Amino acid sequence: MNTYNIYVPTENGKIKIDCSKILYLETSLQFTRATLANNETIEILLAINEIEQLLSDQGFFRFNNNTIVNLKFVQIVFPSDASKVILENGKEIFVNYNKKDELFENLRKIYDLHELV
């Protein structure tokens, strides 16, 4: 399995993060917080737009202005309205209404899903 690492600035200097371990990232005014599969959090000193560029082709999707999700950790999708997903750790993430179709397209790519007829 290929790993993709990013090197990001934190208050303690630059650190390496294995992207396959990132569940999701959320932004606040001062930093972006990465939540990892082991529930560890890392405060990254980059804007969410910058992180989005670093992860653009690694199976991540920007759900709204504040949140980027690793689609490999999506456990439940609510197909009737697709307003939210639930991640493996139980975290509920709400998707911007205008991004629902793009979300399903990206999920199909990640999981190689086929619509049932």
Backbone torsions as a table, in degrees:
resi	resn	phi	psi	omega
1	MET	NA	129.6	179.3
2	ASN	-76.1	140.5	174.7
3	THR	-112.2	147.2	178.1
4	TYR	-124.9	118.1	-179.0
5	ASN	-108.1	146.1	171.2
6	ILE	-120.8	150.4	176.7
7	TYR	-110.9	121.1	-172.6
8	VAL	-128.2	147.7	177.6
9	PRO	-79.5	137.4	173.7
10	THR	-130.1	177.7	177.4
11	GLU	-63.6	-22.2	-179.3
12	ASN	-99.6	14.6	-178.6
13	GLY	104.6	-176.5	-179.5
14	LYS	-76.2	140.8	175.7
15	ILE	-131.7	159.1	177.8
16	LYS	-98.0	134.4	176.4
17	ILE	-124.9	129.8	173.2
18	ASP	-78.1	113.8	-174.6
19	CYS	-61.7	-26.9	179.4
20	SER	-68.7	-12.0	179.8
21	LYS	-96.5	-6.4	-178.3
22	ILE	-84.1	123.3	174.4
23	LEU	-80.0	-54.7	-178.8
24	TYR	-159.1	166.2	176.8
25	LEU	-129.8	138.4	177.2
26	GLU	-129.1	144.0	-179.0
27	THR	-103.4	151.1	170.4
28	SER	-131.3	-171.6	-176.9
29	LEU	-65.2	-36.3	-172.7
30	GLN	-102.7	-22.2	-174.8
31	PHE	-158.4	173.8	172.9
32	THR	-113.8	130.0	-178.7
33	ARG	-101.2	125.0	174.5
34	ALA	-97.5	130.0	173.6
35	THR	-106.1	124.9	-175.8
36	LEU	-95.4	169.2	-177.5
37	ALA	-59.4	-28.9	178.9
38	ASN	-89.5	13.3	-179.3
39	ASN	69.5	7.0	171.5
40	GLU	-68.6	145.4	175.6
41	THR	-118.6	147.0	178.6
42	ILE	-130.0	128.6	177.5
43	GLU	-91.2	117.1	-175.3
44	ILE	-104.8	134.7	-179.0
45	LEU	-91.1	53.2	175.4
46	LEU	-134.1	150.9	173.9
47	ALA	-71.8	153.6	-177.9
48	ILE	-62.5	-30.2	176.7
49	ASN	-63.3	-39.0	179.6
50	GLU	-67.9	-40.7	179.0
51	ILE	-67.0	-39.4	178.3
52	GLU	-57.3	-40.8	178.4
53	GLN	-65.2	-39.5	179.3
54	LEU	-64.2	-30.7	-173.9
55	LEU	-106.2	9.8	-169.6
56	SER	-55.1	-34.8	-177.2
57	ASP	-114.7	28.1	-176.5
58	GLN	-115.3	18.1	177.2
59	GLY	86.8	19.0	177.5
60	PHE	-100.8	152.3	-178.8
61	PHE	-138.6	135.1	178.1
62	ARG	-85.7	109.2	-175.8
63	PHE	-77.8	-34.1	-178.1
64	ASN	-161.0	-171.2	-177.4
65	ASN	-61.8	-24.9	-171.8
66	ASN	-110.8	-7.5	-168.6
67	THR	-136.3	133.1	171.8
68	ILE	-120.1	134.3	-175.4
69	VAL	-121.9	141.0	170.9
70	ASN	-81.0	109.5	-173.5
71	LEU	-62.7	-18.8	178.1
72	LYS	-67.8	-17.2	-179.2
73	PHE	-101.7	7.4	176.6
74	VAL	-74.5	124.1	-178.2
75	GLN	-101.0	-42.1	-177.4
76	ILE	-131.4	134.3	173.9
77	VAL	-120.3	138.4	178.4
78	PHE	-96.9	92.6	-170.9
79	PRO	-68.7	-21.0	-178.2
80	SER	-65.4	-37.4	177.6
81	ASP	-132.4	-13.8	178.4
82	ALA	51.3	32.4	-179.9
83	SER	-78.6	-18.0	178.7
84	LYS	-153.7	162.8	171.6
85	VAL	-129.0	162.1	174.0
86	ILE	-119.9	130.6	-179.9
87	LEU	-86.0	169.5	-178.5
88	GLU	-57.6	-28.3	179.9
89	ASN	-88.6	5.5	178.2
90	GLY	92.6	-6.1	-179.5
91	LYS	-67.5	130.0	175.4
92	GLU	-93.2	130.7	178.8
93	ILE	-122.9	128.9	179.9
94	PHE	-96.2	136.6	-178.0
95	VAL	-100.2	141.5	175.0
96	ASN	-59.5	134.5	-177.0
97	TYR	-51.8	-40.4	-177.2
98	ASN	-72.6	-8.5	-176.0
99	LYS	-108.3	6.2	-175.4
100	LYS	-61.4	-46.9	-179.6
101	ASP	-63.7	-41.3	178.4
102	GLU	-64.0	-37.0	177.1
103	LEU	-59.8	-50.8	-179.2
104	PHE	-62.5	-38.4	177.6
105	GLU	-60.7	-44.3	179.9
106	ASN	-69.4	-37.7	176.2
107	LEU	-62.9	-39.9	177.5
108	ARG	-60.5	-41.1	179.4
109	LYS	-64.2	-43.1	-177.5
110	ILE	-67.3	-46.7	-174.7
111	TYR	-100.0	0.3	-177.2
112	ASP	52.1	49.6	-177.8
113	LEU	-77.6	150.4	175.4
114	HIS	-125.5	131.9	179.3
115	GLU	-67.9	139.6	177.3
116	LEU	-81.8	136.6	-179.4
117	VAL	-98.8	NA	NA
